[in-house]
Amino acid sequence: MSDQSAGFTEKIKASYTPSGSSIYLGAGMLNGNVLAEAEVNLSLKMMNRHGLVAGATGTGKTRTLQLLAEQLSDAGVPVFMLDVKGDLSGLYQPGESNAKIEERATQLHKPFSPSGFPIELYSLSGKLGAQMRATVLEFGPTLLSKILDLNDTQTGVLAVIFKYADDNKMPVIDLKDLKKLVSYLSEGEGADEIKSSYGKISPATAGTILRKIVAIEQQGLADIFGEPSFDIEDLFGRTDGKGVISLLNISDVQSQPVLYSTFLLSLLAEIFYNMPEAGDLDKPKLVFFFDEAHLLFKNSSKAFLEQIETIIRLIRSKGIGIFFCTQAPTDVPESILSQLGNRIQHALRVFTPNDADALKKTVNTYPRSDFYQIDKVLTSLGTGQALITVLNEKGIPTEVSATLLSSPRSIMGPMATADYNNLLASSPLTKKYAVAIDRESAYEMLTNRVNDKLAEEQQSETTSTSSGKQEKSLIEQVMGATITRQIGKEIVRGIFGMLTGKKSRNSGGKGLFGL
């Protein structure tokens, strides 16, 4: 071993040999050689300081997530992962060796030991796993506005609607509730009711919000809003001492990236607001892998980004670690990127000026290295290789290491369809979330209110009509008597007139009595 290789190995050992439990990632590489003794480990204690797994398509990011999930599970740490293509279900079954896996095991001096891991399957549609739901109220106006693609004005109106529902103790559970609220508060009695306390909602704004809601329903995605909402305690399971790996299969809703990425954030927010403070732990309570992270940040409002930043900054004190997975570090806003202490960077490809700019910015996020030109390493890494720097147990960034990553021990692909269906059918969580509950909520409460008002108006109208009829009857009676008397008088007058006329003519006009 050359002096440079020896010096590199010593520095890597000093940086990546924590005193407590750790995850083995692989071995350092220098000048194209794998130095098996230069082991690259990630302290379990620092997993709640969050991280980033980045790299171009086809560089091995998904397998890196699989590697991390396996060893976290072995350590008894539950994991939540987004399964974009449905090919992480292979985690359940032991992998099979082949020539490439054996070659890598030899280079790392680590024999390949196949193993399966406990998993739970979830789905937003309910077709590919246990149905994951959240109430509209749990989403809140900021996240819901992201899904509905509302502008700032419309988002403000949605916030007013949520405030009204909260003040009036109206549960907003599903989209049916939300539509009813929007309609009620934008016209008629409801509009008058909120005008002084909350402000007027214009029909145009209300119409836009309603159309956006209907668009979600037409895409068949309304089922994620409702009850029973997902119980976050189900993410903290263990089986035979291993942490359960929860997989959210989104292969059937890939065309709705804003929806599933925002749903994940709502789930993360639920964990944040409900988990107690944990302080410094030897290992995290849960590690949350956020794949396709660039979709979460794309076209996001300031309020939305501030909410994410707050959660990322504070959730580590709850014992929760978050790893974002995306193509380039520049996909993540700087305010959030600065909080991701553990970096696993796969190869970057430079084909355009924008790619070159992204490379330059990525290089600037790494500590200075005595062994590498960071920009050249990042563009020359092979599949299953990554440039790594993490936080040591004192919270200090480690030496940068180009690393040959270890192979996952489970199947690197989806499990057989029959096995998948059997696992899904046998899960108690599938049954737990299978049937939707439609309890009394804003829709029913407002419908009853409107119906009661209509009934009251009809009763009032009926009473008024009845009273009018009675009054008319009395008038008719009085008028009838008056008319009868008047007719009688006229008849009498006529008779006397006729008699008077006759007598007058007969008596020279001296009257009836000849006066």
C-alpha positions as CSV (number, residue, x, y, z in Angstrom):
1,M,0.0,0.0,0.0
2,S,1.4,3.4,-1.0
3,D,1.9,6.2,1.5
4,Q,-1.1,8.1,0.0
5,S,-3.3,5.0,0.3
6,A,-2.2,4.4,3.8
7,G,-2.8,8.1,4.7
8,F,-6.3,8.0,3.1
9,T,-7.2,4.8,4.9
10,E,-6.2,6.2,8.3
11,K,-8.3,9.4,7.7
12,I,-11.3,7.4,6.6
13,K,-11.0,5.1,9.6
14,A,-10.8,8.2,11.9
15,S,-13.8,9.8,10.3
16,Y,-16.1,6.7,9.9
17,T,-15.5,4.5,12.9
18,P,-18.1,5.6,15.5
19,S,-18.0,4.2,19.0
20,G,-21.7,3.3,18.9
21,S,-23.9,1.3,16.5
22,S,-23.6,2.2,12.8
23,I,-24.6,1.3,9.3
24,Y,-22.0,-0.1,7.0
25,L,-22.1,1.7,3.6
26,G,-19.0,0.4,1.8
27,A,-15.3,1.1,1.4
28,G,-13.3,4.1,0.3
29,M,-11.8,4.3,-3.2
30,L,-8.6,6.1,-4.2
31,N,-7.1,6.3,-7.7
32,G,-9.6,3.6,-8.9
33,N,-8.7,1.1,-6.2
34,V,-11.1,-0.1,-3.5
35,L,-9.4,0.0,-0.1
36,A,-11.5,-2.5,2.0
37,E,-10.0,-1.4,5.3
38,A,-11.2,2.1,4.7
39,E,-14.7,1.3,5.9
40,V,-17.3,3.9,5.5
41,N,-19.9,3.8,8.3
42,L,-22.8,6.0,9.3
43,S,-23.5,6.4,13.0
44,L,-27.0,5.4,14.0
45,K,-27.0,8.1,16.5
46,M,-26.6,10.7,13.7
47,M,-29.3,9.4,11.5
48,N,-31.8,11.9,12.9
49,R,-29.6,14.7,11.6
50,H,-31.2,14.0,8.2
51,G,-29.6,13.3,4.9
52,L,-29.6,13.5,1.1
53,V,-29.2,10.7,-1.5
54,A,-28.7,12.3,-4.9
55,G,-27.6,11.4,-8.4
56,A,-28.5,11.1,-12.0
57,T,-31.0,8.5,-13.2
58,G,-29.5,5.0,-13.3
59,T,-26.7,5.6,-10.9
60,G,-28.0,3.4,-8.1
61,K,-30.0,5.7,-5.8
62,T,-32.8,3.3,-5.2
63,R,-30.4,0.5,-4.2
64,T,-28.7,2.8,-1.8
65,L,-32.1,3.5,-0.1
66,Q,-32.6,-0.3,0.0
67,L,-29.2,-0.8,1.6
68,L,-29.9,1.8,4.3
69,A,-33.4,0.4,5.0
70,E,-32.1,-3.1,5.4
71,Q,-29.5,-2.1,8.0
72,L,-31.9,0.2,9.9
73,S,-34.3,-2.7,10.1
74,D,-31.6,-5.0,11.4
75,A,-30.9,-2.4,14.1
76,G,-34.6,-2.4,15.1
77,V,-35.3,1.0,13.5
78,P,-38.6,1.2,11.6
79,V,-38.5,2.8,8.1
80,F,-41.0,4.5,5.9
81,M,-40.2,4.6,2.1
82,L,-41.9,5.8,-1.0
83,D,-41.9,2.9,-3.5
84,V,-42.2,4.8,-6.8
85,K,-42.1,1.9,-9.2
86,G,-43.3,-0.9,-6.9
87,D,-39.9,-2.6,-7.0
88,L,-38.9,-2.2,-3.4
89,S,-41.3,-5.0,-2.3
90,G,-38.3,-7.3,-2.9
91,L,-37.1,-6.2,0.5
92,Y,-39.4,-8.9,1.9
93,Q,-37.4,-11.8,0.4
94,P,-33.8,-12.8,0.5
95,G,-31.7,-11.9,-2.5
96,E,-29.8,-14.3,-4.8
97,S,-26.1,-14.1,-5.4
98,N,-24.6,-13.6,-8.9
99,A,-21.2,-12.9,-10.3
100,K,-21.4,-9.1,-9.9
101,I,-22.6,-9.4,-6.3
102,E,-19.8,-11.8,-5.5
103,E,-17.2,-9.6,-7.1
104,R,-18.3,-6.7,-5.0
105,A,-18.3,-8.8,-1.8
106,T,-14.8,-9.8,-2.6
107,Q,-13.6,-6.2,-3.1
108,L,-15.2,-5.2,0.2
109,H,-14.1,-8.3,2.1
110,K,-17.7,-8.7,3.1
111,P,-19.4,-12.0,2.3
112,F,-22.8,-11.7,0.7
113,S,-25.4,-12.9,3.3
114,P,-29.0,-12.9,1.8
115,S,-31.8,-11.8,4.0
116,G,-35.4,-10.8,3.9
117,F,-37.0,-8.1,6.0
118,P,-40.5,-7.4,7.5
119,I,-42.5,-5.0,5.3
120,E,-46.0,-3.5,5.3
121,L,-47.6,-2.4,2.0
122,Y,-49.6,0.8,1.7
123,S,-51.3,2.6,-1.2
124,L,-53.1,5.9,-1.8
125,S,-55.7,4.2,-4.1
126,G,-56.1,1.2,-1.8
127,K,-55.4,-1.1,-4.7
128,L,-51.8,-1.9,-4.0
129,G,-51.7,-1.9,-0.3
130,A,-53.6,-0.9,2.9
131,Q,-55.5,2.4,2.1
132,M,-53.7,5.4,3.5
133,R,-56.0,8.3,4.2
134,A,-56.0,11.7,5.9
135,T,-58.8,14.1,6.7
136,V,-59.0,17.4,4.9
137,L,-58.5,19.0,8.3
138,E,-55.2,17.1,8.8
139,F,-53.9,18.4,5.5
140,G,-54.7,22.0,6.5
141,P,-55.1,24.9,4.1
142,T,-51.4,25.3,3.1
143,L,-50.8,21.7,2.0
144,L,-54.3,21.4,0.4
145,S,-53.6,24.6,-1.6
146,K,-50.5,22.9,-2.9
147,I,-52.5,19.9,-4.1
148,L,-55.2,22.1,-5.6
149,D,-52.7,24.5,-7.2
150,L,-54.2,27.6,-5.7
151,N,-52.7,31.1,-5.9
152,D,-52.1,33.2,-2.8
153,T,-55.6,34.8,-2.9
154,Q,-57.3,31.4,-3.2
155,T,-55.1,30.0,-0.4
156,G,-56.1,32.8,1.8
157,V,-59.8,32.1,1.2
158,L,-59.2,28.4,2.0
159,A,-57.6,29.5,5.3
160,V,-60.7,31.5,6.1
161,I,-62.9,28.5,5.4
162,F,-60.8,26.3,7.7
163,K,-61.0,29.0,10.4
164,Y,-64.8,29.1,10.1
165,A,-65.0,25.4,10.4
166,D,-62.8,25.3,13.4
167,D,-64.7,28.1,15.2
168,N,-68.0,26.4,14.5
169,K,-66.7,22.9,15.5
170,M,-67.4,21.5,12.1
171,P,-65.2,18.4,11.2
172,V,-63.9,18.8,7.7
173,I,-63.2,15.2,6.8
174,D,-63.5,14.7,3.0
175,L,-63.9,16.7,-0.2
176,K,-67.6,16.5,0.1
177,D,-67.4,18.5,3.4
178,L,-65.0,21.0,1.8
179,K,-67.2,21.6,-1.3
180,K,-70.3,22.1,0.9
181,L,-68.4,24.7,3.0
182,V,-67.2,26.6,0.0
183,S,-70.7,26.8,-1.5
184,Y,-72.4,27.7,1.8
185,L,-70.0,30.5,2.7
186,S,-69.9,32.1,-0.8
187,E,-73.6,32.7,-1.3
188,G,-76.9,33.3,0.5
189,E,-77.2,33.1,4.3
190,G,-73.6,31.7,4.7
191,A,-72.1,34.6,2.9
192,D,-74.0,37.1,5.1
193,E,-72.9,35.1,8.2
194,I,-69.2,35.4,7.5
195,K,-69.1,38.9,6.0
196,S,-68.4,40.8,9.2
197,S,-66.2,38.4,11.0
198,Y,-64.2,36.7,8.3
199,G,-64.7,38.8,5.1
200,K,-66.6,38.2,1.9
201,I,-65.7,35.3,-0.4
202,S,-66.2,36.3,-4.1
203,P,-68.2,33.8,-6.3
204,A,-65.3,33.8,-8.8
205,T,-62.8,32.6,-6.1
206,A,-65.2,30.0,-4.7
207,G,-66.0,28.8,-8.2
208,T,-62.3,28.3,-8.9
209,I,-61.7,26.3,-5.7
210,L,-64.7,24.1,-6.4
211,R,-63.5,23.4,-9.9
212,K,-60.1,22.3,-8.6
213,I,-61.7,20.0,-6.1
214,V,-63.9,18.4,-8.7
215,A,-60.8,17.9,-10.9
216,I,-59.2,15.8,-8.1
217,E,-62.4,13.8,-7.8
218,Q,-62.5,13.1,-11.5
219,Q,-59.0,11.8,-11.4
220,G,-60.2,9.2,-8.9
221,L,-58.1,10.5,-6.0
222,A,-60.8,11.6,-3.6
223,D,-60.4,8.4,-1.5
224,I,-57.3,9.6,0.2
225,F,-59.4,12.2,2.0
226,G,-61.5,10.6,4.7
227,E,-61.6,8.3,7.7
228,P,-60.3,6.2,9.2
229,S,-57.3,8.4,8.8
230,F,-53.9,6.7,9.0
231,D,-52.6,6.1,12.5
232,I,-49.0,7.1,12.6
233,E,-48.4,4.5,15.4
234,D,-48.6,1.9,12.7
235,L,-45.2,3.1,11.3
236,F,-43.3,2.2,14.4
237,G,-43.8,-1.6,14.3
238,R,-41.1,-4.3,14.9
239,T,-41.2,-7.9,14.1
240,D,-38.7,-10.4,15.6
241,G,-36.6,-7.5,16.8
242,K,-36.4,-6.0,13.3
243,G,-37.9,-2.6,12.4
244,V,-40.8,-2.9,10.0
245,I,-40.2,-1.3,6.6
246,S,-43.4,0.5,5.5
247,L,-43.7,0.9,1.7
248,L,-46.1,3.3,0.1
249,N,-46.6,2.0,-3.4
250,I,-47.4,4.8,-5.8
251,S,-46.9,3.0,-9.1
252,D,-50.6,3.5,-10.0
253,V,-50.6,7.3,-9.2
254,Q,-47.3,8.3,-10.6
255,S,-49.0,10.8,-12.8
256,Q,-50.0,12.8,-9.7
257,P,-46.7,13.7,-8.2
258,V,-47.9,16.8,-6.3
259,L,-50.6,14.7,-4.6
260,Y,-48.4,12.0,-3.3
261,S,-45.5,14.2,-2.4
262,T,-47.8,16.5,-0.5
263,F,-49.5,13.6,1.2
264,L,-46.1,12.4,2.5
265,L,-45.4,15.9,3.9
266,S,-48.8,15.8,5.6
267,L,-47.9,12.5,7.1
268,L,-44.6,13.9,8.3
269,A,-46.3,16.9,9.8
270,E,-48.7,14.5,11.6
271,I,-45.7,12.7,13.1
272,F,-44.1,16.0,14.0
273,Y,-47.1,17.4,15.9
274,N,-48.0,14.1,17.7
275,M,-44.6,12.6,18.7
276,P,-43.2,13.6,22.1
277,E,-39.7,15.2,22.5
278,A,-37.1,12.4,22.7
279,G,-33.8,14.2,23.2
280,D,-30.5,12.6,22.1
281,L,-31.1,8.9,21.3
282,D,-28.6,6.1,20.5
283,K,-30.7,5.4,17.4
284,P,-33.7,7.1,15.8
285,K,-37.3,6.0,16.4
286,L,-38.1,6.2,12.7
287,V,-36.3,7.1,9.5
288,F,-38.4,8.6,6.7
289,F,-37.1,8.4,3.1
290,F,-38.6,11.0,0.9
291,D,-38.0,9.9,-2.7
292,E,-38.6,12.1,-5.7
293,A,-38.1,15.1,-3.4
294,H,-37.8,17.6,-6.3
295,L,-41.5,17.2,-6.8
296,L,-42.2,18.4,-3.3
297,F,-40.4,21.7,-3.8
298,K,-41.3,22.5,-7.4
299,N,-43.5,25.7,-7.7
300,S,-44.0,25.8,-3.9
301,S,-45.3,28.9,-2.2
302,K,-43.2,30.7,0.5
303,A,-45.7,29.5,3.2
304,F,-45.3,25.9,2.0
305,L,-41.5,26.0,2.1
306,E,-41.5,27.6,5.5
307,Q,-43.7,24.8,6.8
308,I,-41.3,22.2,5.5
309,E,-38.3,24.0,6.9
310,T,-39.8,24.2,10.3
311,I,-40.6,20.4,10.3
312,I,-37.1,19.5,9.2
313,R,-35.4,21.7,11.7
314,L,-37.4,20.6,14.7
315,I,-38.4,17.0,14.1
316,R,-35.0,15.5,14.9
317,S,-35.7,16.3,18.5
318,K,-38.6,13.9,18.3
319,G,-36.1,11.1,17.3
320,I,-37.1,11.1,13.6
321,G,-34.6,11.1,10.7
322,I,-35.5,12.3,7.2
323,F,-33.6,11.5,4.0
324,F,-34.4,13.2,0.8
325,C,-33.7,11.4,-2.5
326,T,-33.5,13.4,-5.7
327,Q,-31.4,13.8,-8.9
328,A,-29.4,16.9,-7.8
329,P,-28.8,18.7,-4.5
330,T,-29.9,21.9,-6.3
331,D,-33.4,20.4,-6.4
332,V,-33.6,21.1,-2.6
333,P,-33.9,24.7,-1.4
334,E,-30.7,26.0,0.4
335,S,-32.5,26.6,3.7
336,I,-33.4,22.9,3.8
337,L,-30.2,21.6,2.2
338,S,-28.2,23.2,5.0
339,Q,-30.0,21.0,7.5
340,L,-29.1,17.7,5.8
341,G,-25.9,16.6,7.5
342,N,-25.4,13.2,5.8
343,R,-24.7,13.3,2.0
344,I,-24.5,10.3,-0.3
345,Q,-24.0,11.7,-3.8
346,H,-24.1,9.4,-6.8
347,A,-22.7,10.4,-10.2
348,L,-23.8,13.7,-11.8
349,R,-24.0,14.0,-15.6
350,V,-23.0,17.2,-17.3
351,F,-24.7,17.6,-20.7
352,T,-26.0,21.2,-20.6
353,P,-24.9,24.6,-19.1
354,N,-27.5,24.0,-16.4
355,D,-25.9,20.7,-15.5
356,A,-22.5,22.4,-15.3
357,D,-24.0,25.0,-12.9
358,A,-25.6,22.3,-10.8
359,L,-22.2,20.5,-10.6
360,K,-20.5,23.6,-9.5
361,K,-23.0,24.3,-6.7
362,T,-22.8,20.6,-5.6
363,V,-19.0,20.8,-5.3
364,N,-19.4,23.9,-3.0
365,T,-21.5,21.8,-0.5
366,Y,-18.6,19.4,0.2
367,P,-15.7,19.9,2.6
368,R,-12.3,20.4,1.0
369,S,-10.5,17.1,0.2
370,D,-6.7,16.4,0.1
371,F,-7.4,13.3,-2.0
372,Y,-9.9,14.3,-4.7
373,Q,-10.9,16.9,-7.2
374,I,-14.6,16.8,-6.3
375,D,-15.9,17.9,-9.6
376,K,-14.0,15.2,-11.5
377,V,-15.0,12.5,-9.0
378,L,-18.7,13.4,-9.3
379,T,-18.7,13.0,-13.0
380,S,-16.8,9.8,-13.1
381,L,-18.5,7.6,-10.5
382,G,-19.9,4.3,-11.7
383,T,-23.2,2.7,-10.8
384,G,-23.2,1.7,-7.1
385,Q,-20.5,4.2,-6.2
386,A,-21.0,7.5,-4.4
387,L,-19.2,10.4,-2.9
388,I,-20.0,10.5,0.8
389,T,-19.6,12.8,3.7
390,V,-21.6,12.4,6.9
391,L,-21.6,13.8,10.5
392,N,-19.5,12.0,13.0
393,E,-20.7,11.5,16.6
394,K,-19.6,15.1,17.5
395,G,-21.6,16.5,14.6
396,I,-18.5,17.3,12.5
397,P,-18.5,16.5,8.8
398,T,-16.4,13.6,8.0
399,E,-13.6,13.3,5.4
400,V,-15.0,13.1,1.9
401,S,-14.8,9.5,0.5
402,A,-15.5,8.1,-2.9
403,T,-17.1,4.9,-1.9
404,L,-17.9,1.5,-3.4
405,L,-21.3,0.7,-1.8
406,S,-22.2,-2.6,-0.4
407,S,-24.9,-4.7,-2.2
408,P,-28.4,-5.0,-0.7
409,R,-29.1,-8.4,0.8
410,S,-32.7,-8.7,-0.4
411,I,-34.2,-9.0,-3.9
412,M,-33.3,-5.9,-6.0
413,G,-36.7,-5.8,-7.7
414,P,-40.4,-6.5,-7.0
415,M,-41.5,-9.7,-5.4
416,A,-43.7,-12.1,-7.4
417,T,-47.3,-10.9,-7.8
418,A,-48.7,-13.9,-6.1
419,D,-46.5,-13.4,-3.1
420,Y,-47.4,-9.7,-3.0
421,N,-51.1,-10.4,-3.0
422,N,-50.7,-13.1,-0.3
423,L,-48.8,-10.7,1.9
424,L,-51.3,-7.9,1.4
425,A,-54.3,-10.2,2.1
426,S,-52.7,-11.5,5.3
427,S,-51.9,-8.1,6.7
428,P,-54.2,-6.9,9.6
429,L,-53.6,-3.3,8.4
430,T,-55.3,-4.0,5.1
431,K,-58.4,-5.0,7.0
432,K,-58.0,-2.1,9.4
433,Y,-58.2,0.6,6.7
434,A,-60.3,-1.2,4.1
435,V,-63.7,0.3,4.9
436,A,-64.3,4.1,4.8
437,I,-66.2,5.7,7.6
438,D,-68.7,8.5,6.8
439,R,-69.7,10.1,10.1
440,E,-71.5,13.3,10.7
441,S,-69.3,16.2,9.6
442,A,-69.5,19.6,7.9
443,Y,-71.6,18.3,5.0
444,E,-74.3,16.9,7.2
445,M,-74.2,19.8,9.6
446,L,-74.6,22.4,6.9
447,T,-77.2,20.4,5.1
448,N,-79.3,20.1,8.3
449,R,-78.8,23.8,8.9
450,V,-80.0,24.7,5.4
451,N,-82.9,22.2,5.6
452,D,-84.0,23.6,9.0
453,K,-83.9,27.1,7.7
454,L,-86.1,26.1,4.7
455,A,-88.5,24.3,6.9
456,E,-88.7,27.3,9.2
457,E,-89.4,29.6,6.2
458,Q,-92.0,27.2,4.9
459,Q,-93.6,27.0,8.3
460,S,-93.6,30.8,8.5
461,E,-95.1,31.1,5.0
462,T,-97.8,28.5,5.9
463,T,-98.6,30.3,9.1
464,S,-98.8,33.6,7.2
465,T,-101.0,32.1,4.5
466,S,-103.3,30.6,7.1
467,S,-103.5,33.8,9.0
468,G,-104.2,35.7,5.8
469,K,-107.0,33.3,4.9
470,Q,-108.6,33.7,8.3
471,E,-108.3,37.5,8.0
472,K,-109.8,37.3,4.6
473,S,-112.7,35.2,5.8
474,L,-113.5,37.7,8.5
475,I,-113.4,40.6,6.1
476,E,-115.6,38.7,3.7
477,Q,-118.1,38.1,6.5
478,V,-118.1,41.7,7.5
479,M,-118.2,42.9,3.9
480,G,-121.0,40.4,3.2
481,A,-123.1,41.7,6.0
482,T,-122.4,45.3,4.9
483,I,-123.2,44.5,1.3
484,T,-126.4,42.7,2.4
485,R,-127.5,45.7,4.5
486,Q,-126.6,48.0,1.7
487,I,-128.5,46.0,-0.8
488,G,-131.4,45.9,1.6
489,K,-131.2,49.7,1.9
490,E,-131.1,50.0,-1.8
491,I,-134.1,47.8,-2.2
492,V,-136.0,49.7,0.4
493,R,-134.9,53.0,-1.1
494,G,-136.0,51.6,-4.5
495,I,-139.4,50.6,-3.1
496,F,-139.9,53.9,-1.3
497,G,-138.6,55.7,-4.3
498,M,-141.0,54.0,-6.6
499,L,-143.8,54.6,-4.2
500,T,-142.8,58.2,-3.7
501,G,-142.5,58.7,-7.4
502,K,-145.9,57.2,-8.0
503,K,-147.6,59.2,-5.2
504,S,-146.0,62.3,-6.3
505,R,-147.2,61.9,-9.7
506,N,-150.7,61.2,-8.4
507,S,-150.8,63.9,-5.9
508,G,-149.2,66.7,-7.7
509,G,-145.8,66.1,-6.1
510,K,-146.8,66.6,-2.5
511,G,-145.3,63.4,-1.2
512,L,-146.4,60.2,0.2
513,F,-148.8,61.7,2.6
514,G,-149.9,64.5,0.4
515,L,-147.9,67.0,2.4
